């Protein structure tokens, strides 16, 4: 099949270049050979147009990128990506001394959310602390994480005044580079309101300055005394909030019906949508309809 491949759109020299490099690549299947011949032929035709020699140097990474940027007019984005992938594969196959393949790194996955029973256990531990201050601050840690999805420095900057009842629900005003108003899930609203009223102008989790390191360690340690509960982690609290919101808005059903598995596509889609109002956010993410205390 490779030997007989000679498209009319290519010169004999360009077709010969494609046949040679694909033969050296030892592709294996007929379909794979056809895909590589097509890509190599496109690159060879581009090389002739710009005055490049039809040799192995045509498969240099810089030439492939130049071809992708300037020689693929009229080609769909998907086809362009496929061409680049196949040309890079050809370049690796025909290189005399190929570079070592990159070491596969472990991909960070979303942390496992806590179950409702485990969250209830943490709230009971918070309510059993020795002083009112520790009880409310421990409760606020769980509520801000599992009820509003806050993590890291966002937790340390929240004061009691940043928790407000508005737009039919309870909101946490988050500052910083990603300033936003986050609706609190229904089951966490009343404990968080109590903690916010107690804190007032002070930081909800305690401390005199948000720059203080390991601010949540003491609170976390106090909620890790029950051997029947897993260790409390801020990342898992956030995952608990994410999963709850995804269930509330029917995200799983939408992604299954649409056949979407990549979160990048969701970002592309949401970029085309108007920003929701605060009231819409409260109603959608907390399931409330004008009643701040109804989950």
N, C-alpha and C positions, 0 to 999 in steps of 0.2 A: 504493500500500500504506500509506503514511504517512497519507494523507488519510482512509482508511477505518478506521484503527486506533482502536478505542473499546472497551476492555475493560469488562466489567460491574463489576469490582472497584474501578474508579476513578470519581470524580465527573466530570462533563463538563468542569469547569474544570481538573482535574488532567490529564485526557487531552489537552485542548487545549494545556496547557503542554508536555507531552511532544512532541506533534506539531510545535509551533513550534520548539523547540530542536533537534530532530533534523533538521528541514528546513533550518535554518540551518547545521547541521554538515556538510551535503552528504556523507553517508557513502559513497555510491557503490553498495554492493551491498545486496541485499534482506536477506541474513542479518545484515549489520552494522546495518542500520536497525532490524531487530527487536530485536537485543541492546540498542541504545541506547534504543529506545522502552521496553523493559522496565525498564531502569535509571532512566530519567527519570521513568517512571510511579511507581516505588517511591519515589523521592525526593519527588515531588509529593505523594503520599499521606502521607508522613511530615511534609512541610511543613504540610499542612492540619491534621494532628493536633496540632502544636505551635503553630499560629497564625501561621505565616510567610506572607508574600505570595508568590504564585506568579508570580515574575518572574525575571529573570536573576540576581538576588542569591541565589536559591536554590542556584545552582551555585558559590557561594563555597566556598573550600577548608575553612573552619571548619564550614560547614553540612554539607558532605559527610562530614567526619570525625565530626561529631555523629551524623549518620544511621547511619554504619557502626558506631559504638559502641553506640547506643541504639535504633536503628530496624530492626535486622535479626534480631530474635529468630526462631528457628525456621529460619533460613537456614544452610546448610552453610558451613564456612570457605572452601571453594573458590568457592562462589557469592558470598560476601561480598567476597572479593578481586576477583572479576570485576566486581561492581557498582562498587566503588571505582575500578577502572581505567577502566571505561566512563564513569563520571561525570566523572572528571578529564579524559578525552578530550573530552567534551562541553563542559566548562568552557573548555578551551583553544580549541575550535572557535568558540564563540559570543562569546568575549571580544573587545571592540572593539580593544583595544590589548594583544595577548598578550605575555607575558614571553618573552624570547628563550630558545630551547631550550638546555639545558646542553651545554657542549662535551664531546664524547666523549673520555674519557681512556683511555689505554692500560692495559689490564688486565695485571697482572703474572702471568706464567705460571710454572709450575714449571720449574726449570732443567734442562737436558739432563744426564742422568747420564753418567758415564764408562763406557767399555767395559771388560770384564775385561782386555783387553790394555793399555789405558791405565793402569789401576790397577797392573798388574804393572810397567809402566814407572816409575811413581812410586816403588814399593817398591824397585826396583833403584837408582834415583837416591838414595834414602834410604840404602841399604846402601853406596853408594859415597862417602859424605861423609868428610871428612878425619879426624874424631875420633869416638870411640865415643859421646860425649855427643850430638853432632850427628846421628849415624846413628840413635840410638834416639829422639831427640826428633822427628826428621823422620818416622821410621816411625810413631811414635805419632800424629802429626797425621793421616796418611792413615788409620790404623786407627780412630781415634776418629770421623772424619768418615764414611768409607765403610763402616765396620764397626759403628758404633753411632749414627750420625746426629746427632752433636753439632755444635753451631755456636755462634759468637759467644762470649758470656761463659761459657757452659757449658764450653767448651774450656779457658779460662784457669784455672778453679777446680779442675780434676781433678788429684789427686795420685796417686802410685803406690799408696797405700793404698786409693784409691777403686776400684781394679780388683781384683775378688775372684772366686775360683773357688767357685761355690756353685750349688745346685739343679741339678746336672748340666751346668753350662755356665760361661761366663765372663761376669761382669756388671760394668757400670760404674755406680757409685753417683753419681747426679747430685743436687746440692743446689739451693738457691734456691727460687723461687716454684713451680717445676714439678718438685719433688723426685720422683725415681723411680729404679728400677733398670732399666738397659737391657741386654738380652742382646747380646753381640757375635757377629757372624756368624762361622761356623767358620773361614774362610780367614784371618781377621785375628786370631785368638786368640793364636797362638804369638808373633808379633811384638809384640803388645801386652803379653803377659805379660813378655817380656824387658825391654821399656821400663819397665814398672811396677816390676819388681824393681830395676832400676837406679836409678829415681827415689826409691823408698821414700817417705819423708814429704814429699819435695819435689814441686813442681808438675811434672806430666808433660811439659809443653811448655817448661819452663824459666822463668826469672824469679823474683824474690824476692817479688813481690806480684801478685795477680790483677788489680789496678787498672791495671797497666802497659799503656799503649796500644801498638797495633801489635805485640803480642807475637808473632804468627804470621807477620809480614811476612818476617823473615829466613829462617824455615823454608820459607815458600812460595817465596821467591826461589831458594833452593837446589834446589827441585824443579821449577824452570821453565827449567833450562839446556839441556834437550833440545829442539831445534827440531822434532822429530818428534812432540812431545806438546803438547796444548793447555795453556793457562795453568791452573794449579791454583787452584781456587776452592772455598771452604768450602761454598757453596750447592750446587755440583754434586756435591761429596762426599756431602752429605746426600741429594740426589736419588738418588744411586747406592744408598745404603742403603734409601731408601724403595721404590725399584723392586724391589730384591732381596727385601725383606720382602713386598711385594705379590705377587710371583711365588711366594714360599714358601708363603703362606697361600691362594693361589688367588683373590686379590681380583678380578683381571680377569675370570675365568670367572664369579664370583658376580655382578658388576655387569652383565655382558653378559646372563646368564640372567634377572636380575631387571629388566632394562631401566632401571637406575639410572645417571644421568649426573651427578647433583648431589651434591657431597660433604656438603651440609647434611643430606640425607636419611640418609646414613651416620651422621652425628652423632646424629640423632634415634633411629636404630635402636640404636646402641651404648649410648645412655643407658639403654636398657631391659634391658641385659644385665648379669649379675654381673661384678664385676672379676675377671680371671683371676689365678690364683696365680703366684708367681714361677717355679715349676717348669713350669707350663703355658706361660708366656711363652717360656722357654728352649727348650722342645720345639717350639713352633710357629714362632718367628721364626728359630731357627738350624737347625732340622731335626734336632736331637740327641735322643737317647733314652737319657740317662744317661751318655753319653760326651762329655766336654767338648771333646775334640779332633776329633770327627767332624763334618764339615759337613753 
